[in-house]
Amino acid sequence: MLTKGDDYPLHQTPEPMAVSGGNRNFYDRYFFNGYSPDGSIFFAAALGIYPQLDIMDAAFCVTIDGKQHNLRASKRMSSERLELTVGPITVTIVEPLQKLRLTVAGNDSPITADISFTACHHPIEEPRFIRREGPRLLMDYTRMTQNGDWSGTITVDGQDIDIGNCRGTRDRSWGIRQVGAAESQPPPAGEFPQFWWLWTPINFDEHCGFFHSNDDGEGEPWNRRGVVDAIIGSATEFEPKAIDLSYHSGSRRIKQVQLDTGNGALAITPRTDDQARTFYMSGLGYLHPVWGHGMDHGDLETGYDVIALDPEPGIDMTTIHIQALSDAVLTVDGKEHHGIGVVEQLFIGPHATSGLTGIMDPAA
């Protein structure tokens, strides 16, 4: 089962590169987001590889003028993991850990793109995520995260948009998550008994801020890390014992997050003055009932739809996982730095310390 990847010195087992362990849920994914300072445009992309399922899928989404345009594609990859093209969407590694290019060729949607991401700091390696439900391994993966700047052009409905003023984040994660078709015998407690996820990459002129937390139903963290990274200089890690946060009443959406960094403070506030500043992660396949990650759509399939952004949507699986464009204030050694980034949030089930109960009951 030899493929092009076997000509690169990347093997970590005696098997060919096409074989990645024995777990059918192994995946390898690229993620990107970007946004203008005024929030007039927000875009995101992902490309996922599922070697045991022999599937590769990708998505490119643009939020503009109160609408979210979602272009998705899926193919059977014949074990070639290095051909990072799915239909019209291609990821190119220009300089590893520094610069990547993302192109969207002409297709049946009104979206095309030729854009590049340049990192402004060394990638942050998040702690390894390992989670079991009883004896069953639900996830075991690593992610690295980088903030940076964008260049190039996105075209939507014939309008060319120069994104040279946009900042954003890209990540790479790989390991084991639930992907593809649902398992025939899920865990007795169900596939989503509880999951509380907060992820906040922030861009500043002189620093990059980052914080994430996975908490259990009691609100205790099982994976948590923060980093304040000087663009020229060393990174400082922090792991606060508590998160000072609040929700918008009647929802599960974050109103504000405040963190003690050990050498100052980080306050992050999602914007609320423009509904176009909320991005639905279902556009990239997360929790999507049809375009979920690793689903088999045949040799090659593409799809396109448009979501009208609702500032107060009903709470369901397609709207509960979001990235909210946010303003941030970082205090370091008594000096304030103002930045912009996202608060990614996926809150299913209870979270006692912040008052969430039930599977999707809103905050008071």
Buried (B, 14 or more C-beta within 10 A) or exposed (E): EEBEBBEEEEEEEEEBBBBBBEEBBBBBBBBBBBBBEEBBBBBBBBBBBBBBBBBBBBBBBBBBEEBBBBBBBBBBBEBBBBBBBBBBBBBEEEEEEBBBBBBBEEBEBBBBBBBBBBBBBBBBEBBEBBBEBEEEEBBBBEBBBBBBBBBBEBBBEEEEBEBEEBBBBBBBBBBBBBBBEEEEEEBEEEEBBBBBBBBBBBBBEEBBBBBBBBBBBEBEBEBBBBBBBBBEEEBBEBBBEEBEBEBBEEBBBBBBBBBBBEEBBBBBBBBEEBBBBBBBBBBBBBBBEEBBBBBBBEEEBBBBEEBEBEBEBEBEBBBBBBBBBBBBBBBBEEEEBEBBBBBBBBBBBBBEBBEBBEEBEBBE
